[in-house]
Amino acid sequence: MRNTRILSYLGLILILLNLTVQPSAAQEDAYHTWLRGQLSDDYGVTGGSWVFADNEADKMARCSITSGVQRQVLTVGDQPFTQASRFTTRDRANPWERNVKCYTQQAIAKGDVLLLIVWIRSLGAEWGHGKVEYVFEQIESPYSKSMLKSILPSEKWQQWLVPFEAVMDHPKGEARFMVNMGFQAQEIELGGLALLNYGRAYTMENLPRSIFDRDYEGRDENAPWRTEAETRIEQLRKAALQVRVVDADGNPVEGAEVTVRMRRHAFGFGTAVAASKMLGTSPDDAMYRKKIEDVTGQGRTFSTAVLENALKWPTWENPHWPGTKEEVVGVVSWLKERGMTVRGHNLIWPTWQYMPEDVEENKESPAFLRGRIEAHILEEAGYPGLKGEISEWDVINEPVHCRDLAGVFAGEPGTTTGEEIYAEWFKLTARADPNTRLFVNEYSILSSSGMDLAAQDRLEDLIRIIEDNGGRVDGIGMQSHMTYPLTPPERVYDILETFSAPGKEIAITEYDACGVEETIAADYMRDFLTVVFSHPSVTGFLMWGFWDGAHWKEDAPLFRKDWTLKPSGQAFFDLVFDAWWTDTEGRADEQGELMVSGFLGEYVITARSGGLSAQKIGTLTRGGSTFELILKETETGVLEEKQSLPDRFALERNYPNPFNLQTTIRYALPREADVKLEVYDVLGRRVALLMEGKKQAGWHRTFFCADGLSNGMYLCRLQAGMFAQGDKMVLLK
């Protein structure tokens, strides 16, 4: 009898557990039963528990809307579900300010795998296409999100299946699903909402996923926008390069062999650079530096760079961050010595999360904050080695979305919204470094399918506020973290047109395409690059990292973690270093001239005739450039690029580095100088004097043999007149 009761209790417990994990079909309405059948028949997925109600009526009753959204409940007769809601917004706002939300009715554990099911269609929108955002998040700060997905609804009903994994524990009622729709005035219909929790029974890869958003308009190779873009590129990015070859008496040399080799683009094709990798000693760090110097492996590389984190305010003041201020300045110098311009990112990121702790601690004191900000801008923008070396500063980063400081200064003397204070930061930066260009940097302008109209409006308003209060805004940085659904190229061009109207420069500052399938990512790299390169106001295209091993989402555009080239990397190479690269040769005509249509940038031009040669390095500018080469006799009859006089003092990084016993050190002297080249250990003791005395202008090379020295880091230091530079070397025997 006792054993029988125990078995009965166990049976009851199992029944209750089964009801908790898999509600019986008898509890479900017809639509939810249909869903289970669809998932089982079409995808082989069974089980799961309903996170919301298991019938349409209760579920729709529990969904609420924000102000600014009108809702009409509809009966549907031609779909598996029977109820839908029509939502209407009449204005633009932040996406989350106009939404419908539904709260969870059961607990969710961190790591649970869930499947969102929702039907949606667009009835009309301000910009032609509807645009919404699916979000699953906790209901209070910091609103940790397990799922965030942008959707462009079709005019016809589409069933969206979106798997995701819970990033944290959510007690019952403490998480919510939202459909954000504040991007524009629009009308959408939503029905068939359901959310199934499978716990750990499935992985995300095992669950079905809708792919309506994978393609983008304008991807077709015969799309009309391509011809227009290519025509603009020919007109904007190329000019006439004239070579005139003469002998020592100034007579033209007919038939002289002329080669025109491009060295670097005038347009800012570049990448974010991690200071930790620039200063590190691992094999990957060495490869990282090598790729920055020669990204193609054929002597071609970037024309611009930005330090990813090292110049941000908290990092700049943090003595424990990889790289001291002087080492960071050294990285800037290293990049510039290799012909790259360097952007400064950023002076002020006006949210407590990205400012030093004492700023938030004193948020009740506008006077303290004003003084603290002023001191920081003047110190960093005016810092020796940065002042005059940073081509453009992001004076303020993401002001459309980050408003903590504006809130502090709102209502202070001279301000209404608090955003008027931004003009002071632009004035301070111009005072600290009169030669740098001043930028606002923002996200969700070109991304978000190009449909975040509220963010675009706000950015235009902020620029006007800054300029009305005496600040000078030279350019706009558009971050361009692209995700599905990808912004069509023609829409990208339209947005660029809108923001270029006042005559501002535009820089693409943080491009990547995270989570985009590789083939589509390659096509989008090709198309996005083409359309931005074709716009006259765009001056640069910077990726937010180029290698998966040093990328914020481990999904960089060029290289995988093992340094193999991605399809999008090949697309970048094909355009930047092939289709848009000028590398040609020919013979001078009877006037000793050769005319080339070349892409704007820096060139090495060589002429030869018989045993005479000449070479010149120069820049092809938009109005066209003429280069005169005077042939003269040389020892070999051949001139190499490195034989040309350098235009600056420089100590190149030793090669190889790390090295085993011996390494090569190169340095450049633009004029004759007294030179001292030394090697020190980490304790500051000199371990070698490689050169001391007067050296002629030119490129010089010496060898350092570390025989008798132990493994570790050493410093090579060059002193040439008033110029001094040091660089780290790593000995690994």
N, C-alpha and C positions, 0 to 999 in steps of 0.2 A: 504493500500500500504506500509506504514512504517513497519507494523508488518511482512508483506511478505518479505521485504528486510532483516529485522533482522533474520528471519528464514532461508533465503537463505545464509546469512553470517555464521550463526551457522552451517548450513549443510556443507558449504565449509571448515570451521575450523575442523569439525569432520572428514571429508574426509582426510584432510592433516595430522591430528593427527594419524589417522589409518594407513596412508601410512608410517609415521615415525616409528610406533611401529611394524607393520606387513606389510612388503612389499608384494605387490600382486604377485601371482605366475607368472603373465605375465612378470615381470621384471627378473625372475630367469631363469637360464639355466636348462636343463633337470636334471642334477645331483642334484642341490639344491632343485628342486621340488621333486625329488625322496627322498631326505633326509627328507623333511617335511612329506611325506607320510609314510616313515619308522618310524619316531618318533611318529606319530599319531597312526598308526596301531599296532605297536609292544609295545609301552610304554604309549599310551594315552597322549602324550605331544604335545601341539599345540602352535602356536604363536612364539614369539621371533623375534628379528631383527638380521640381519647378521652384524657382527662386521667387517669382511673383505668384499671384493667384493662378489656379489651374482652370479658370474659366474667364471668358472675355469680359463679361459684365463686371465682375468684381475688380478685375485688373484695371479696366479703363476708369472705373470710379475712383481708384486709388492714385491715379496720375493727376498731377497738378500742373498749372501753368504760371508763368511769371506775368507781371504787368507788361503791357505792350504786345501781348499775344491774344488773339481772339480764337475761340474754339467752337466748332460746330460738330456734334456727334451725328454720324451717318449710319444708315443700314446698308450693307453691301450684299448683293445677291449673286455676283458672278465670280467670287473668289472662295478659297477654302475657309477664310474667316468671314464673320457676319457683321462685325462692327468696325468702324473706322472713325477717325477724327480729322477734321479739316482745320489746319492751323494757319492763321493769317498774321503777318507782321506788316506794319505800315511805314517803318523807318529803319535806318541803320543804327546799330549799336554794337557794343562788344558782343561777340557770339553768345556768351553765357548769360547776358542780360535779357535775352528773349529765348525762352526754352520751355519744354515740357519735361517733367521729371517723374520717375516712378521709383518708390523706395522698396528695398528688399523685404521679403516676408519670412526669410529663414537665414540662419547664420551661415557664413562662408569662411573657410579656413585658408590661410596663406598656402599657396601652391595648388589649390583646387583649380581644375580646368573647367571652363564654362563655355557654353555656346549661346550667343545672342541670335535671335531670329526676329526679324522685323520686316514688314512690307511697307514700301514707300513709293510715292510718285509726286512729281512737281506739276502744279497747275498753272504756274506763271511766276515770273521773277523780274525784278528791276533790271538785271543784267542779262536777261535771256535764259540763263541756266539757273536752276535752283541750287542752293548750297546749304548743307547742314553738317553737323558734327555729332557723331556718336561718342558718348563719354560714360565710363563706369568709374566711380570714384567714391572715396569716403566722404561723409557729409560735413566734415568740419576740417579746419586747417590742420595739416598742410594740404588737404584734398588730394591725397595720394591716388594716382590714377592707374588702374589696371588695364584700361583700354581707352584710346583716343583715336578716332578715325574720321577723316573727312569724307563726305559723300556728295556726289553730284547726282541727284535723283533724275531718273528718266521721266518722260511724259507718261509712260505706261507703268503699271504696277511691276515692281521688282521685289523678289524675296532676297533679303540680305542675310547671309549666314556668316557670323563673325566669331571665331573662337578666340579666347584669351585666357590668361592665367592670373589668378588673384595675387596681388603683390603683398597683401597683408591680411590679417584676420579681420573679419567684419562681423560683429554681433548682429543679430536680427534688427533690421530697421536702421542700421548705421552705415549703409552704403546705398547708392542710387545710380540708376541709369538715366541719362539725360540726352535729349536731342536739342542741341544748341542751333538756333536759327537766326541769330541777330545780324548775320552778315549783310543783309539787304532787305528791302521790302520784297516779300514773296508769299506764296501760298502753296502749302504742301498738304498731302494727305498721308496719314500713318495708320496702319492696322496690323493685326496679327502679331503683336508684340509678345515675345516669350523669352525666357532665360532658363536654360537647363544647367544644373551643376552636376558634373560627372565625377567630382572628387578626384581621385588618382586613377580612375578606371581607364582613362584615355590620356594620351598626350595631345598637344595642340595639333601636331602633324597628323594624328589619326582622325581629326574631325574635319567636316566639310568646310570650305571657305569660298565665298563668292569672289569673283574676279572681274566684276563689271568695270572696276576702276583702273585696270591695268594699262589700257591703251590711252592715247591722248590725241586730240585733234591736231592735224597738221603733221603727223608722223610719216605719212606717205611720201615716198621719195619724189613724187611728181606734184606735191602740194604747191600751189601757185606762189606762196610766200617765199619759197626758196629762191626763185629767179630774182625777185625784188631785193632780197637780202644780199645775194651775190653781187648784184649791180651796185648796191650801196657800198659794199666792201671794196670793190674796185675803185670807186670814186673817193672814198674816205680814207682808206688804209694804205693806199699806194701812191707813189709819186715817181717823177722822172729822175733817174740817177744817171748823170752824164760823167763819163770818164774821158779825160783828155791826156794823151800820152805824148810827151815831147822829149827831145834829147837835151844835152847839157847847154846847147845854144838856143833852146826854145823852139826848135823846129819840130813839126808834127812827125810822128813815127808811124807811117802807114803799115798795116799788117801786124802790129804788135799784138802778142797774145795777152788777153786781159781776163782775169778771173775776178768775179764779184761774189764774195762769200759773206752771208749774213752772220753776225755774231749774237745779236740779241734784238728782241722786239722793242719798239718804242711803247707799244701797248703793254699794260701791266698784267701779263700772264704770270700767275704765281701761286703761292701756297702759304698757309699758316705753318709756323715753325715752332717746335717744342724746344725750349731752352735746355731742358734736361737731356734731350738727345744730342743737342749740339755740344754739351759739356761732358757727356758720358763717355765711358771707356769700353763698353761692350762691343762685340763684333757688329751687332745690329746698329749701335750708335755710329760706328765707323761707316757702315753702309748708308745710314741715314744722311750723314754729311756728304758722302760721295755722290748720292743721288741729287742732293741739292746743288752740288757743283756741276753735275753732268747727268741730268735726269734721263736722257735718252741712251746714254752710253756711247754717243757719237759726237760729244762735244757741245751739245745744245741743252740749254736749261732755262730756268725761270728768269724773268726780268724784274720781279718784285716779290716781296715777302712781308709777312706780318708775324710778330711774336704772339703766340697763341694766348699765353697767360702771364708772361713775365712782366709786362708793363701795366697790368691791371692794378688798381690802387692797393688792395690788401696784399697782393703778391709783392709788389714793389717795396712795401714797407716791412715785409716778413723776412727776418734774417735766416729763418730755417727753410725757406723755399729753395729748391735747387737753383743755385746761381746767385752770387752777391750782386749788388748794383754794378760793380765794376765788371764782373763777368758777363752780365747782361749787356752792358755797353760794348764789351768785347765781341759778343755775338752780333750786335748791330754792325760793328766795324767789319767783322768777317764777311757779312753779307754784302756790305757796300763795296768792300775790296774786290768782290767778285762781280761787280757791275750791277747789283740789284738795288732798287729803291726799297725803302722800308717804311711801312705804315705803323702808326702808333695806335694800339688798341688796349685799353681806352682810359681816359682820364676820370670820368665820372659815370658810374652805372647806378642810377638813382633809386636803388632798392636796398633795404637794410642788409639783405642776404649777401650782397656783393660789395659792401663797404667795410672798412675797419670797425671793430667792435665798439670803439669809443664814440663813433658817429651815432649809432643807435642809442647808446647809453645817454647821449646828450640831446636826444631828439626833442626835448622840451625847451631847448635853448637855441633859437634861431641865430643869435649873435655868435655863439660858440661854433655852430655849424658853418656860418658864413666865413669865419676866420679860418677854420680848419680846412675848408674846401679851397679857399684862396691860397693858403700856404702850400697845400698839396700840388695844385696846378702849377704854381710858379716854380716849385722845387723840381717836379718831375719834367715838365716841358722845357724847363731851362737848365736841366742837368747837363754838365759837361759830357760830351760824347753822344748826347741825344739832341741837344739844341743845335739846329742847323743840319742835322743828319736824318731827321724824321720827315719824310716827304709830306705826310698828311696825318693828322690826329683825329681819331674818333673822340671829339670833345665830350660828347654825351652818347651813351649807349642805351637803346631801347626806351626812350622817354615816353613813347606812346603807351607802353604797357607797364612801365615802372614809375610810380608816382609818389613814392614815400617822401622824397625831399620836397616835391611841389606841395604836398599836404602840410609840411612844416611851415613853409614860407607863405602859404595862402593867407591873404589879409594883412601881411606885414606891410610897412610903409613902402609905397611904390609898386605893390603887387595886388592882383585880384585873385587869380587862380594859383599863384605861386610859381607858375611856369615862366613868368617874366624874369625870374632870377637866372634862368639859363643863359640869357644874353650876357650876364656878367662873366660867366665861365668862358664864353667865347672871347670876350675882350681880354681876359686874363691870359688865355692861351696865346693869343696874338701878341700880347706884351712879352710873354716869356720867350717866344720864338717867332719873330716877325716873318720868317721865311716859310713856315709850315702852312699847309692848307687845312682848313677847319671843316670837319664833317659831323653830321648827325648819322648814327648807325641804327638801323631798325629791322625787325623781322616781320613776317606776314604781309609783306608788300608785294613781292613777286611770287612767293609761295602761297599756300592755302588756295590753290587753283586760280590765283589772281582775283579771288572773290571776296577778300576781306576788305570790303569797301569802307567800313568804319575805321579800320586802321589806316587806310590810305588817306581818308579825310582828316583824321587826327594828325597825321604826319605833316600834311600841308598846313594845317592850323598852327602847329608848333613852330614850323620854320618861319611862318609869318610873325608869330609872337616874338621870336628871337630877333628877327630883323627889325621889327617895329620898335624894339627896345635897344637898338644900336649894336646888336651882335652881327658879325659877318659870318654867313654860312657859305662856304665855297662849294661844298659837295654833299651828296647823300649816299651813304652806304646802305646797300640792300643785301641782307644776309643770304637769302636764297638757300635755306635748308629745305630741299625739295623732297616731298613724299607723295604717295598716291593720295588723291588724283593729281597728276602732274599738270602744271599750268601750260596751256597750249602756247606755242611760240608766238602766234599773232597776238594773243592776249598779253604776253610779256612785252612785246613791242609797244602796244597801246599804253601800258602803264609807264614804260620808259618815256614815251612821248609826253604823258601828263606831267611827270616830274621834271622833265628837261625844259619845259616851257619858260620858266624864269631864268634860264641860262645857267643852271647848276651843273657841275660835274656829277656823274653817277659812277659809283664803283660797286661791282659785285664783290662782296667782302667775305662771304663764308659759305661757298657753294659745297654741297654734297647732296647725295640722293640715297639716303639710308633706307634699307629694306626694299629697294626697288630691284626687281629681277634683273640679272646681269645684262641680258640682251637689250631689254628696254632701257636700262641705265645707260648703255652705250649709245643707243639712238638718241636718248634725251641729252646726253653730253654733247653730241654732234649738233643737235638742233638748238639747244639753249646757247651754246657757244656761238653758233652762227648768227643768231638773232641779236645777241648783245654786242658782238663784234661789229655788226652792221649798223649800230645806232651811233650817231655822231657825239652824243653826250657821254657815252660810256668810255671810261679811261682805263678800267682794269677789271680783271676777273681773277679772284683769289679763291682757291679751294680751302676748306677748313681742315687742312691736313691732307696728305697725299698717300699715306701708308697706314694700313689697318692696325699695325702695331703701335701707332701713336695717334689714334683718332678717338674722339670722344664717344663714338658709338661703334668703334671697331669696324667701320664700313666706309673707308675712304675711297675717293674716285679712281686712284691710279693703281696702287699695288696692294696685293694680298699680304698677309703676315709673313709668308715665306718669300716675299719680294717678287713673285711672279706677277706679270702685268695683267690687269683686268681688261675686259672688252672696252669699258669706258676709258681706261687709260690709253688703250690703242686708239680710240676715237680722238682723244686729246692730242696724242702724238701726230696722228694723221692730219689734223687740221693745223695745229700750232707750229709744228716743225716740218711740215711737208707742204700741204696745200697753201699755207700762208707764209711760206718761207722762201726767200730768194737766194738761190745758189746757182750761178750760171757762169758761162764763159763765152768769149767771142774774140773777134779781131778788130782792131781799130781801122777806121776807114781812111781815105786819103787825107782827111783833116786831122788824123790821129785820134779820132773820137769813136766812142761806143756808147750807145744809149740803151738803158735798161729800165723797164718799169718794175720797181721793187717795192716790197712792203717796208713801211717806215721802221727805222731802227738803226742799229750800229753795224758797220760793215768793215771787212778787211778787203782791200782792193789791191791786186797785184798785177803788174805789167812786166812782160819779158820780150826782149828782141835780141837775138844773137846771144852774146854773153853779158848783156846788160839787163838789169832788173830794177824795179822800184816797187815800193809798197806803201800804202797809207791806210790808216784807220780813221774812219769818219762816220758821221751820222746823216742819214737820209731823213729830211724833214718834210713836212706836208707840202711846202711850196716847191720842193725839188732841190737837189744839191748837185754841185759840180765838183769833181775831184781832179786835180792836175797831178800827174805823176811824171817826175823827171828821171829818166833812165840813167843809171850809173853802173860802173863796173863793180862787182862784188867778188869775194874770194871764191865762191862756189857757183855764182850765177843764179843762186836760188835764195830767196829771202823767206824765212819762216815768221809766223805771226809774233812769236815771242821775241824776235830780234828787233821789233819796233820798240821805240822808247816808251816805257810805261808813263802814265799820266799822274801817278801818285806813288808815294812810298807804300810798301806793303811787305808783310811777312806772311808767306803762304803756309798753310798747315803742312807739316812734314808728311812724307809719304814713303813707306806705309806707316800707318798709325792705328793701332798699336804696332810696334816693330820688334823684330828679333835681332838684336846686336847692332844692325846698321840701318840708318834711315837717311833720306835725302831732304835737305832744307833749301827752299828757294826764297829769294827776296828780290824786291824791285826798288830801283832808285831812279826817280825822274831826272835827277841831276847828280853831279859828282858830290860825294859826301864822305866825311869821316865816319867809318863804320866800326861798330863793336858787336859781335855776335857771340852770345854766351849761353851756357846751359846751367841751370840751378836745380838742386833737389828740393823736396817739399819743406825742408828746414831752412831754405834760403841760402844754402852753401853752394858756391860755384863749383861745378864739377868739370867744366870744360870751357876753354876760350877758343872758339872756332875761327874767329877773324877779328883783327884789330888793325885799322889803317885806312888809308884813303882808297875809295873805289870809284870807278867811272860810272856814269849813268848807264842804266840798262838792267837786264835780268841777270841774276847771279845764282849759282848753285854751289852748295857745299855738302859734305857728308859728315854725319856724326856716328862714330863707332862707340858703343856703350860697353866695350870690353872691360870687365872688372867691376861694373856697376850692378847693383841688385835690381830685381824687378820692382816696378812702381811708377809713379808719376813724376815727370820732370818738366821744367819750364824752359822753353827756348825764348831768349830775349834779344831783340834787335834794337840797337840804338844807332840812328843815322842822323847826324846833326841834331836838330830839336825833336825829331820824330822818335818815338819809342813804342814798341809793341811786343807783347809776349803771347805765347801760345803753348798749350799743354801737349806733352808727348807722353806716351805710355810704353814702357819697356816690358815685354812679356817674352822671356826666353823659353 
